[in-house]
Amino acid sequence: MREIKFRAWYKPFKDNDFGAGYKYGNNVISFHDMSPEQYELEQYTGLHNDDGAELYEGDILLDPDTGYVVGSVEYMEDGFWCGDDRIVDCIDCQVVGNIHDNPELLEADE
């Protein structure tokens, strides 16, 4: 059974020059910061990439054999998918960004 955890993208930081904001599980945040509409939750897949980093929804994956972006990780009814492939084993994948910081990576391969 996989470990259930999430990362949260703090939407008010979007499109600001000072960077992106992630708040992780055990950090204490104020009641004011807890407005659910200000966050986009991304679920942990239970997998790690070839560098040992945890793989989450919204991560953008690169196929190292072809050098092309495969797509972003999404959760559907029956599991995690990237492009047309169900993610079962992520040994060969490379996380090259995420949909918040690097949306241009997905546009480049369209």
C-alpha positions as CSV (number, residue, x, y, z in Angstrom):
1,M,0.0,0.0,0.0
2,R,1.3,3.4,-0.9
3,E,1.8,6.3,1.5
4,I,-1.0,8.9,1.1
5,K,0.3,12.4,1.1
6,F,-0.2,15.6,-0.9
7,R,1.6,18.8,-1.8
8,A,-0.3,22.0,-2.2
9,W,0.2,24.7,-4.7
10,Y,-0.6,28.1,-3.2
11,K,-2.5,29.9,-6.0
12,P,-1.9,33.5,-4.9
13,F,1.8,33.1,-5.8
14,K,0.9,32.2,-9.4
15,D,2.2,34.7,-12.0
16,N,4.2,36.7,-9.4
17,D,7.8,37.4,-10.0
18,F,8.9,36.4,-6.6
19,G,8.5,32.7,-7.2
20,A,6.2,29.8,-6.5
21,G,5.0,28.6,-3.2
22,Y,4.5,25.1,-1.8
23,K,3.4,24.3,1.7
24,Y,4.0,20.8,2.8
25,G,2.2,18.5,5.2
26,N,3.6,19.1,8.7
27,N,4.1,22.9,8.4
28,V,1.9,25.0,10.7
29,I,-0.1,27.6,8.9
30,S,-2.6,30.1,10.2
31,F,-6.3,29.8,10.0
32,H,-6.3,32.6,7.5
33,D,-4.0,30.7,5.2
34,M,-6.2,27.6,5.3
35,S,-8.8,28.8,2.7
36,P,-9.2,25.7,0.5
37,E,-10.0,27.8,-2.6
38,Q,-6.4,29.2,-2.4
39,Y,-4.8,25.8,-2.9
40,E,-4.5,23.2,-5.6
41,L,-3.8,19.8,-4.0
42,E,-1.6,17.3,-5.9
43,Q,-1.4,13.7,-4.7
44,Y,1.7,11.6,-4.3
45,T,1.9,8.7,-6.7
46,G,3.8,6.4,-4.4
47,L,6.7,6.3,-6.9
48,H,10.1,7.9,-7.2
49,N,11.9,9.1,-10.3
50,D,15.4,7.9,-11.4
51,D,16.9,10.5,-9.0
52,G,14.9,9.3,-6.0
53,A,12.5,12.3,-6.0
54,E,8.9,11.7,-5.1
55,L,6.5,11.9,-8.1
56,Y,3.3,13.9,-7.7
57,E,0.4,14.9,-9.8
58,G,1.3,17.9,-11.9
59,D,5.0,16.8,-12.4
60,I,6.1,17.0,-16.0
61,L,8.0,13.9,-17.2
62,L,10.7,13.5,-19.9
63,D,11.5,10.3,-21.7
64,P,15.3,10.2,-21.5
65,D,15.5,7.8,-24.5
66,T,13.8,10.2,-26.9
67,G,14.5,13.5,-25.2
68,Y,10.8,14.5,-25.5
69,V,8.3,15.5,-22.8
70,V,5.8,12.8,-22.3
71,G,3.3,14.9,-20.4
72,S,2.2,15.7,-16.9
73,V,1.1,13.2,-14.3
74,E,-2.6,13.1,-13.7
75,Y,-4.9,10.9,-11.5
76,M,-7.8,9.2,-13.3
77,E,-10.3,6.7,-12.0
78,D,-7.9,3.7,-12.2
79,G,-4.5,5.2,-11.3
80,F,-1.9,7.7,-12.3
81,W,-1.3,8.5,-16.0
82,C,1.2,10.5,-18.0
83,G,0.2,11.0,-21.6
84,D,-1.3,7.8,-22.9
85,D,0.5,5.6,-20.5
86,R,-0.4,4.4,-17.0
87,I,2.4,5.1,-14.6
88,V,3.4,1.8,-13.0
89,D,7.1,2.1,-12.7
90,C,9.0,5.3,-13.0
91,I,12.6,4.1,-13.0
92,D,13.4,5.7,-16.3
93,C,11.5,8.9,-16.1
94,Q,12.9,12.3,-15.4
95,V,10.9,15.1,-13.7
96,V,11.8,18.2,-15.6
97,G,9.3,20.6,-14.0
98,N,5.7,20.9,-13.0
99,I,2.5,22.4,-14.5
100,H,2.8,25.5,-12.3
101,D,6.4,26.6,-12.8
102,N,7.0,25.2,-16.3
103,P,3.8,25.0,-18.4
104,E,5.8,26.0,-21.4
105,L,7.4,22.5,-21.4
106,L,4.0,21.0,-22.3
107,E,3.3,23.6,-25.0
108,A,6.7,22.9,-26.6
109,D,5.8,19.3,-27.6
110,E,2.3,20.1,-28.9
